[in-house]
């Protein structure tokens, strides 16, 4: 995987992990709901530390559930809903083991085009269509992975409007995304509008 340019957590080591480790990136995206983006994308770095420096799909997929729950619940908790998110993270890793030999990057790297990448992302536990579209835009904008048809598959998240994590590469761009989302919310619109 090409090293990415995401700068969302405010912590160099955490950003470095999500920019270089496909599983950390997927987990960050999985956790990006109902908590600040910074927290979601910092959590894989904290999880890696809590799992003894190991962030591997096979390890998480087979870890006793109570051990993973304990890692998510340890203070500070990795998510507002640590129990359900630990379960989703484990299901995601199990899906990667069953379908991609444990390789997070294979989800997108072995797809024929943007539409197939989107289909594969939507099939991941914890990913809906919008999250999948945003993640595809992250791959294209922050990692330079731009398969044929990615713009159509990513929909509005492919444009230049600072609307999602895909558009964050600096503290300033994070502020722009936040301001745009706040303005959209005030208008009663979503980030896809």
Buried (B, 14 or more C-beta within 10 A) or exposed (E): BEEBBBBBBEBEEBBBBBBEBBBBBBBBBBBBBEBEBBBBBBBBBBBBBBBEEEBBBBBBBEBEEEEBBBBBBBEEBBBBBBBEBBBBBBBBBBBBBEBBEBBBBBBBBEBEEBBBBBEBBBEBBBBEEBBBBBBBBBBBBBBEBBBEBBBEBBBBBBEEBBBBBBBBBEEEBBEBBBEBBEEBEEEEEEBBE
